Each structure stands twice: as C-alpha cells, then as structure tokens.
Amino acid sequence: MRLTAPELRSLIKQDAAYRNAQAILTGEWATRAAENPLFQAPITIADLKFARDLQAAGVADTHLDFDDYAAVQTWIATNRPSLSENDIAWLLRNFD
C-alpha cells in the first residue's frame, strides 16, 4: 500500500498527525495524554486511518494489528476513554 501525498508529507515532517498515528501503533496514546492532562485530545478516525496506512506501508513499528480481532478488542479496552462510538465502529467494521 502507498501513502497518500498528505500522509507522506506528514511522515516526512513528523507532524502532529504522524505523532498521533505513531502513538496509536506503539500503544503510547495514554502516555501522550498523561503528558498534558489539561488537554486530552480524543482519537479520531483520521488518526486511526493514518495509523493503518503507516502499518500497511511498512513504515511503522506496531503493537496493533488492525486485522486481528483480539488485538483490536484489547486495544479498544486500553484506549476506551479516548475513543468515540464511531471510532470503535470503524475499528470493528471488518469483523461484522
């Protein structure tokens, strides 16, 4: 899979979108949220899609396998406070 132009730009710049995707893939979202307790941004579907695309392109180490139901369920349980119902539905869409 290829990254889109905006995703590639984000990867090169290692901007906030890239750091969010990396935090998702490495299981560090809660750590990032704890660093700034006054502002805890929720995870968005865009963050999840970018993380999935980085994983598919092979440019990111990952602790989350988007194709493994048990792994996704465990990840959801760990990150539940930062997820909306839409995020959860997106994560589980391939398992219905």
VEXPADO-535900 format. One record per residue (C-alpha): residue in three letters; x, y, z; residue number from 1. Coordinates in steps of 0.5 Angstrom, whole numbers, padded with zeros to 4 digits. Example, Ala and Ser with C-alpha at 12.3 -4.5 7.8 and 13.67 -1.06 7.14 Angstrom:
+---------+-------+-------+-------+-----+
: residuo :     u :     v :     w : num :
+---------+-------+-------+-------+-----+
:     Ala :  0025 : -0009 :  0016 :   1 :
:     Ser :  0027 : -0002 :  0014 :   2 :
+---------+-------+-------+-------+-----+
This chain:
+---------+-------+-------+-------+-----+
: residuo :     u :     v :     w : num :
+---------+-------+-------+-------+-----+
:     Met :  0000 :  0000 :  0000 :   1 :
:     Arg :  0002 :  0007 : -0001 :   2 :
:     Leu :  0002 :  0013 :  0003 :   3 :
:     Thr : -0002 :  0019 :  0000 :   4 :
:     Ala :  0001 :  0025 : -0001 :   5 :
:     Pro : -0001 :  0029 :  0005 :   6 :
:     Glu :  0001 :  0022 :  0009 :   7 :
:     Leu :  0008 :  0022 :  0006 :   8 :
:     Arg :  0008 :  0030 :  0008 :   9 :
:     Ser :  0006 :  0028 :  0015 :  10 :
:     Leu :  0011 :  0023 :  0016 :  11 :
:     Ile :  0017 :  0027 :  0013 :  12 :
:     Lys :  0015 :  0033 :  0017 :  13 :
:     Gln :  0013 :  0028 :  0023 :  14 :
:     Asp :  0008 :  0033 :  0025 :  15 :
:     Ala :  0002 :  0032 :  0030 :  16 :
:     Ala : -0002 :  0027 :  0025 :  17 :
:     Tyr :  0004 :  0023 :  0025 :  18 :
:     Arg :  0006 :  0023 :  0032 :  19 :
:     Asn : -0002 :  0021 :  0034 :  20 :
:     Ala : -0001 :  0015 :  0029 :  21 :
:     Gln :  0005 :  0013 :  0032 :  22 :
:     Ala :  0002 :  0013 :  0039 :  23 :
:     Ile : -0003 :  0009 :  0037 :  24 :
:     Leu :  0001 :  0004 :  0033 :  25 :
:     Thr :  0006 :  0004 :  0039 :  26 :
:     Gly :  0001 :  0004 :  0045 :  27 :
:     Glu :  0003 :  0010 :  0047 :  28 :
:     Trp : -0003 :  0014 :  0047 :  29 :
:     Ala : -0005 :  0014 :  0054 :  30 :
:     Thr :  0002 :  0016 :  0056 :  31 :
:     Arg :  0002 :  0022 :  0051 :  32 :
:     Ala : -0005 :  0024 :  0054 :  33 :
:     Ala : -0002 :  0024 :  0061 :  34 :
:     Glu :  0004 :  0029 :  0059 :  35 :
:     Asn : -0002 :  0034 :  0058 :  36 :
:     Pro : -0008 :  0033 :  0063 :  37 :
:     Leu : -0011 :  0039 :  0061 :  38 :
:     Phe : -0012 :  0038 :  0054 :  39 :
:     Gln : -0013 :  0030 :  0052 :  40 :
:     Ala : -0015 :  0030 :  0045 :  41 :
:     Pro : -0019 :  0024 :  0043 :  42 :
:     Ile : -0017 :  0019 :  0038 :  43 :
:     Thr : -0020 :  0021 :  0031 :  44 :
:     Ile : -0022 :  0016 :  0025 :  45 :
:     Ala : -0017 :  0020 :  0021 :  46 :
:     Asp : -0012 :  0018 :  0026 :  47 :
:     Leu : -0014 :  0011 :  0026 :  48 :
:     Lys : -0013 :  0011 :  0018 :  49 :
:     Phe : -0007 :  0014 :  0018 :  50 :
:     Ala : -0004 :  0009 :  0023 :  51 :
:     Arg : -0007 :  0003 :  0019 :  52 :
:     Asp : -0004 :  0006 :  0013 :  53 :
:     Leu :  0003 :  0007 :  0016 :  54 :
:     Gln :  0003 :  0000 :  0018 :  55 :
:     Ala :  0001 : -0003 :  0011 :  56 :
:     Ala :  0006 :  0001 :  0008 :  57 :
:     Gly :  0011 : -0002 :  0013 :  58 :
:     Val :  0014 :  0005 :  0015 :  59 :
:     Ala :  0012 :  0004 :  0023 :  60 :
:     Asp :  0013 : -0001 :  0028 :  61 :
:     Thr :  0007 : -0003 :  0031 :  62 :
:     His :  0003 : -0006 :  0037 :  63 :
:     Leu : -0003 : -0006 :  0034 :  64 :
:     Asp : -0006 : -0011 :  0028 :  65 :
:     Phe : -0012 : -0008 :  0025 :  66 :
:     Asp : -0013 : -0015 :  0022 :  67 :
:     Asp : -0013 : -0019 :  0029 :  68 :
:     Tyr : -0020 : -0018 :  0033 :  69 :
:     Ala : -0017 : -0020 :  0039 :  70 :
:     Ala : -0011 : -0015 :  0039 :  71 :
:     Val : -0017 : -0009 :  0037 :  72 :
:     Gln : -0021 : -0011 :  0042 :  73 :
:     Thr : -0015 : -0011 :  0047 :  74 :
:     Trp : -0013 : -0004 :  0044 :  75 :
:     Ile : -0020 : -0001 :  0045 :  76 :
:     Ala : -0021 : -0003 :  0052 :  77 :
:     Thr : -0014 :  0000 :  0054 :  78 :
:     Asn : -0016 :  0006 :  0050 :  79 :
:     Arg : -0023 :  0007 :  0051 :  80 :
:     Pro : -0023 :  0014 :  0055 :  81 :
:     Ser : -0020 :  0017 :  0048 :  82 :
:     Leu : -0025 :  0013 :  0043 :  83 :
:     Ser : -0032 :  0015 :  0041 :  84 :
:     Glu : -0037 :  0010 :  0039 :  85 :
:     Asn : -0035 :  0012 :  0032 :  86 :
:     Asp : -0028 :  0010 :  0033 :  87 :
:     Ile : -0030 :  0004 :  0036 :  88 :
:     Ala : -0035 :  0002 :  0030 :  89 :
:     Trp : -0029 :  0004 :  0025 :  90 :
:     Leu : -0024 : -0001 :  0028 :  91 :
:     Leu : -0029 : -0007 :  0029 :  92 :
:     Arg : -0032 : -0006 :  0022 :  93 :
:     Asn : -0028 : -0011 :  0019 :  94 :
:     Phe : -0031 : -0016 :  0024 :  95 :
:     Asp : -0038 : -0016 :  0023 :  96 :
+---------+-------+-------+-------+-----+
